Amino acid sequence: MIKKFIALIVLVIIFVAMILFTRINPGQVRLDLAFGVVEPTIPLAFSLTFVMGWLFGLISTSVFMLRLVNERRRLRNALRNTESEVSQLRSLPIADAD
């Protein structure tokens, strides 16, 4: 509950900062891309850059998380096999020490 509340507050702060940034910087910026030239407003250019960076971070984190999930699955299978082997060894009769 507290995490959701903190996340909501952070989102509201970001939103308010974006609105203030838009009010302060109404100008346009010229972006020369490889295939053409565009002239978006400064807040739009910054917002798109922010979103693209966020998406790149999300994709990078997803790749890392998929690797962790795969390793976790592999370790669980190894643990299950080891527990099965230990269980089988415990059920064997103990040889006499004579």
Biotite code that builds the C-alpha atoms (Angstrom):
import biotite.structure as struc

atoms = struc.array([
    struc.Atom([0.000, 0.000, 0.000], chain_id="A", res_id=1, res_name="MET", atom_name="CA", element="C"),
    struc.Atom([2.791, 2.424, 0.918], chain_id="A", res_id=2, res_name="ILE", atom_name="CA", element="C"),
    struc.Atom([4.745, 1.546, -2.254], chain_id="A", res_id=3, res_name="LYS", atom_name="CA", element="C"),
    struc.Atom([1.726, 2.351, -4.412], chain_id="A", res_id=4, res_name="LYS", atom_name="CA", element="C"),
    struc.Atom([1.238, 5.642, -2.591], chain_id="A", res_id=5, res_name="PHE", atom_name="CA", element="C"),
    struc.Atom([4.898, 6.599, -3.053], chain_id="A", res_id=6, res_name="ILE", atom_name="CA", element="C"),
    struc.Atom([4.768, 5.616, -6.735], chain_id="A", res_id=7, res_name="ALA", atom_name="CA", element="C"),
    struc.Atom([1.659, 7.762, -7.183], chain_id="A", res_id=8, res_name="LEU", atom_name="CA", element="C"),
    struc.Atom([3.352, 10.732, -5.522], chain_id="A", res_id=9, res_name="ILE", atom_name="CA", element="C"),
    struc.Atom([6.423, 10.320, -7.762], chain_id="A", res_id=10, res_name="VAL", atom_name="CA", element="C"),
    struc.Atom([4.213, 10.191, -10.859], chain_id="A", res_id=11, res_name="LEU", atom_name="CA", element="C"),
    struc.Atom([2.351, 13.335, -9.773], chain_id="A", res_id=12, res_name="VAL", atom_name="CA", element="C"),
    struc.Atom([5.657, 15.138, -9.168], chain_id="A", res_id=13, res_name="ILE", atom_name="CA", element="C"),
    struc.Atom([6.918, 14.127, -12.635], chain_id="A", res_id=14, res_name="ILE", atom_name="CA", element="C"),
    struc.Atom([3.642, 15.243, -14.208], chain_id="A", res_id=15, res_name="PHE", atom_name="CA", element="C"),
    struc.Atom([3.738, 18.616, -12.445], chain_id="A", res_id=16, res_name="VAL", atom_name="CA", element="C"),
    struc.Atom([7.388, 19.077, -13.451], chain_id="A", res_id=17, res_name="ALA", atom_name="CA", element="C"),
    struc.Atom([6.486, 18.332, -17.076], chain_id="A", res_id=18, res_name="MET", atom_name="CA", element="C"),
    struc.Atom([3.657, 20.884, -16.993], chain_id="A", res_id=19, res_name="ILE", atom_name="CA", element="C"),
    struc.Atom([5.947, 23.536, -15.491], chain_id="A", res_id=20, res_name="LEU", atom_name="CA", element="C"),
    struc.Atom([8.649, 22.743, -18.043], chain_id="A", res_id=21, res_name="PHE", atom_name="CA", element="C"),
    struc.Atom([6.097, 23.103, -20.843], chain_id="A", res_id=22, res_name="THR", atom_name="CA", element="C"),
    struc.Atom([4.966, 26.506, -19.535], chain_id="A", res_id=23, res_name="ARG", atom_name="CA", element="C"),
    struc.Atom([8.522, 27.812, -19.150], chain_id="A", res_id=24, res_name="ILE", atom_name="CA", element="C"),
    struc.Atom([9.826, 26.561, -22.548], chain_id="A", res_id=25, res_name="ASN", atom_name="CA", element="C"),
    struc.Atom([7.250, 27.161, -25.290], chain_id="A", res_id=26, res_name="PRO", atom_name="CA", element="C"),
    struc.Atom([9.847, 27.278, -28.123], chain_id="A", res_id=27, res_name="GLY", atom_name="CA", element="C"),
    struc.Atom([10.703, 24.779, -30.814], chain_id="A", res_id=28, res_name="GLN", atom_name="CA", element="C"),
    struc.Atom([13.869, 22.850, -31.538], chain_id="A", res_id=29, res_name="VAL", atom_name="CA", element="C"),
    struc.Atom([15.145, 21.716, -34.932], chain_id="A", res_id=30, res_name="ARG", atom_name="CA", element="C"),
    struc.Atom([16.091, 18.032, -35.091], chain_id="A", res_id=31, res_name="LEU", atom_name="CA", element="C"),
    struc.Atom([17.975, 16.873, -38.168], chain_id="A", res_id=32, res_name="ASP", atom_name="CA", element="C"),
    struc.Atom([17.358, 13.148, -38.472], chain_id="A", res_id=33, res_name="LEU", atom_name="CA", element="C"),
    struc.Atom([18.992, 10.918, -41.078], chain_id="A", res_id=34, res_name="ALA", atom_name="CA", element="C"),
    struc.Atom([15.792, 10.802, -43.122], chain_id="A", res_id=35, res_name="PHE", atom_name="CA", element="C"),
    struc.Atom([14.434, 14.303, -42.568], chain_id="A", res_id=36, res_name="GLY", atom_name="CA", element="C"),
    struc.Atom([14.148, 17.378, -40.412], chain_id="A", res_id=37, res_name="VAL", atom_name="CA", element="C"),
    struc.Atom([11.469, 17.847, -37.740], chain_id="A", res_id=38, res_name="VAL", atom_name="CA", element="C"),
    struc.Atom([10.739, 20.818, -35.503], chain_id="A", res_id=39, res_name="GLU", atom_name="CA", element="C"),
    struc.Atom([8.888, 19.670, -32.378], chain_id="A", res_id=40, res_name="PRO", atom_name="CA", element="C"),
    struc.Atom([8.368, 21.828, -29.332], chain_id="A", res_id=41, res_name="THR", atom_name="CA", element="C"),
    struc.Atom([11.061, 21.602, -26.692], chain_id="A", res_id=42, res_name="ILE", atom_name="CA", element="C"),
    struc.Atom([8.836, 19.838, -24.118], chain_id="A", res_id=43, res_name="PRO", atom_name="CA", element="C"),
    struc.Atom([7.715, 17.294, -26.726], chain_id="A", res_id=44, res_name="LEU", atom_name="CA", element="C"),
    struc.Atom([11.321, 16.568, -27.697], chain_id="A", res_id=45, res_name="ALA", atom_name="CA", element="C"),
    struc.Atom([12.337, 16.112, -24.057], chain_id="A", res_id=46, res_name="PHE", atom_name="CA", element="C"),
    struc.Atom([9.262, 14.011, -23.288], chain_id="A", res_id=47, res_name="SER", atom_name="CA", element="C"),
    struc.Atom([9.909, 11.706, -26.245], chain_id="A", res_id=48, res_name="LEU", atom_name="CA", element="C"),
    struc.Atom([13.553, 11.386, -25.230], chain_id="A", res_id=49, res_name="THR", atom_name="CA", element="C"),
    struc.Atom([12.488, 10.536, -21.687], chain_id="A", res_id=50, res_name="PHE", atom_name="CA", element="C"),
    struc.Atom([9.982, 7.913, -22.900], chain_id="A", res_id=51, res_name="VAL", atom_name="CA", element="C"),
    struc.Atom([12.511, 6.346, -25.275], chain_id="A", res_id=52, res_name="MET", atom_name="CA", element="C"),
    struc.Atom([15.085, 6.146, -22.471], chain_id="A", res_id=53, res_name="GLY", atom_name="CA", element="C"),
    struc.Atom([12.498, 4.623, -20.158], chain_id="A", res_id=54, res_name="TRP", atom_name="CA", element="C"),
    struc.Atom([11.575, 2.019, -22.792], chain_id="A", res_id=55, res_name="LEU", atom_name="CA", element="C"),
    struc.Atom([15.243, 1.181, -23.387], chain_id="A", res_id=56, res_name="PHE", atom_name="CA", element="C"),
    struc.Atom([15.725, 0.714, -19.652], chain_id="A", res_id=57, res_name="GLY", atom_name="CA", element="C"),
    struc.Atom([12.620, -1.452, -19.463], chain_id="A", res_id=58, res_name="LEU", atom_name="CA", element="C"),
    struc.Atom([13.822, -3.657, -22.312], chain_id="A", res_id=59, res_name="ILE", atom_name="CA", element="C"),
    struc.Atom([17.296, -3.947, -20.774], chain_id="A", res_id=60, res_name="SER", atom_name="CA", element="C"),
    struc.Atom([15.827, -4.867, -17.411], chain_id="A", res_id=61, res_name="THR", atom_name="CA", element="C"),
    struc.Atom([13.495, -7.397, -19.036], chain_id="A", res_id=62, res_name="SER", atom_name="CA", element="C"),
    struc.Atom([16.433, -9.179, -20.661], chain_id="A", res_id=63, res_name="VAL", atom_name="CA", element="C"),
    struc.Atom([18.196, -9.326, -17.283], chain_id="A", res_id=64, res_name="PHE", atom_name="CA", element="C"),
    struc.Atom([15.041, -10.574, -15.556], chain_id="A", res_id=65, res_name="MET", atom_name="CA", element="C"),
    struc.Atom([14.523, -13.300, -18.178], chain_id="A", res_id=66, res_name="LEU", atom_name="CA", element="C"),
    struc.Atom([18.071, -14.519, -17.544], chain_id="A", res_id=67, res_name="ARG", atom_name="CA", element="C"),
    struc.Atom([17.382, -14.606, -13.805], chain_id="A", res_id=68, res_name="LEU", atom_name="CA", element="C"),
    struc.Atom([14.105, -16.508, -14.305], chain_id="A", res_id=69, res_name="VAL", atom_name="CA", element="C"),
    struc.Atom([15.874, -19.034, -16.520], chain_id="A", res_id=70, res_name="ASN", atom_name="CA", element="C"),
    struc.Atom([18.648, -19.530, -13.954], chain_id="A", res_id=71, res_name="GLU", atom_name="CA", element="C"),
    struc.Atom([16.088, -19.874, -11.162], chain_id="A", res_id=72, res_name="ARG", atom_name="CA", element="C"),
    struc.Atom([14.221, -22.559, -13.126], chain_id="A", res_id=73, res_name="ARG", atom_name="CA", element="C"),
    struc.Atom([17.494, -24.424, -13.769], chain_id="A", res_id=74, res_name="ARG", atom_name="CA", element="C"),
    struc.Atom([18.467, -24.246, -10.084], chain_id="A", res_id=75, res_name="LEU", atom_name="CA", element="C"),
    struc.Atom([15.029, -25.472, -8.974], chain_id="A", res_id=76, res_name="ARG", atom_name="CA", element="C"),
    struc.Atom([15.321, -28.476, -11.272], chain_id="A", res_id=77, res_name="ASN", atom_name="CA", element="C"),
    struc.Atom([18.800, -29.227, -9.941], chain_id="A", res_id=78, res_name="ALA", atom_name="CA", element="C"),
    struc.Atom([17.520, -28.927, -6.352], chain_id="A", res_id=79, res_name="LEU", atom_name="CA", element="C"),
    struc.Atom([14.580, -31.219, -7.090], chain_id="A", res_id=80, res_name="ARG", atom_name="CA", element="C"),
    struc.Atom([16.929, -33.814, -8.599], chain_id="A", res_id=81, res_name="ASN", atom_name="CA", element="C"),
    struc.Atom([19.320, -33.575, -5.649], chain_id="A", res_id=82, res_name="THR", atom_name="CA", element="C"),
    struc.Atom([16.495, -33.911, -3.114], chain_id="A", res_id=83, res_name="GLU", atom_name="CA", element="C"),
    struc.Atom([15.220, -36.958, -4.975], chain_id="A", res_id=84, res_name="SER", atom_name="CA", element="C"),
    struc.Atom([18.680, -38.514, -4.914], chain_id="A", res_id=85, res_name="GLU", atom_name="CA", element="C"),
    struc.Atom([19.101, -37.821, -1.188], chain_id="A", res_id=86, res_name="VAL", atom_name="CA", element="C"),
    struc.Atom([15.692, -39.347, -0.495], chain_id="A", res_id=87, res_name="SER", atom_name="CA", element="C"),
    struc.Atom([16.626, -42.473, -2.411], chain_id="A", res_id=88, res_name="GLN", atom_name="CA", element="C"),
    struc.Atom([19.942, -42.751, -0.568], chain_id="A", res_id=89, res_name="LEU", atom_name="CA", element="C"),
    struc.Atom([18.216, -42.438, 2.794], chain_id="A", res_id=90, res_name="ARG", atom_name="CA", element="C"),
    struc.Atom([15.855, -45.265, 1.976], chain_id="A", res_id=91, res_name="SER", atom_name="CA", element="C"),
    struc.Atom([18.717, -47.690, 1.225], chain_id="A", res_id=92, res_name="LEU", atom_name="CA", element="C"),
    struc.Atom([19.575, -50.129, 4.021], chain_id="A", res_id=93, res_name="PRO", atom_name="CA", element="C"),
    struc.Atom([22.730, -49.351, 5.954], chain_id="A", res_id=94, res_name="ILE", atom_name="CA", element="C"),
    struc.Atom([25.489, -51.923, 5.447], chain_id="A", res_id=95, res_name="ALA", atom_name="CA", element="C"),
    struc.Atom([26.874, -53.536, 8.582], chain_id="A", res_id=96, res_name="ASP", atom_name="CA", element="C"),
    struc.Atom([30.150, -52.113, 9.815], chain_id="A", res_id=97, res_name="ALA", atom_name="CA", element="C"),
    struc.Atom([31.635, -55.595, 10.479], chain_id="A", res_id=98, res_name="ASP", atom_name="CA", element="C"),
])
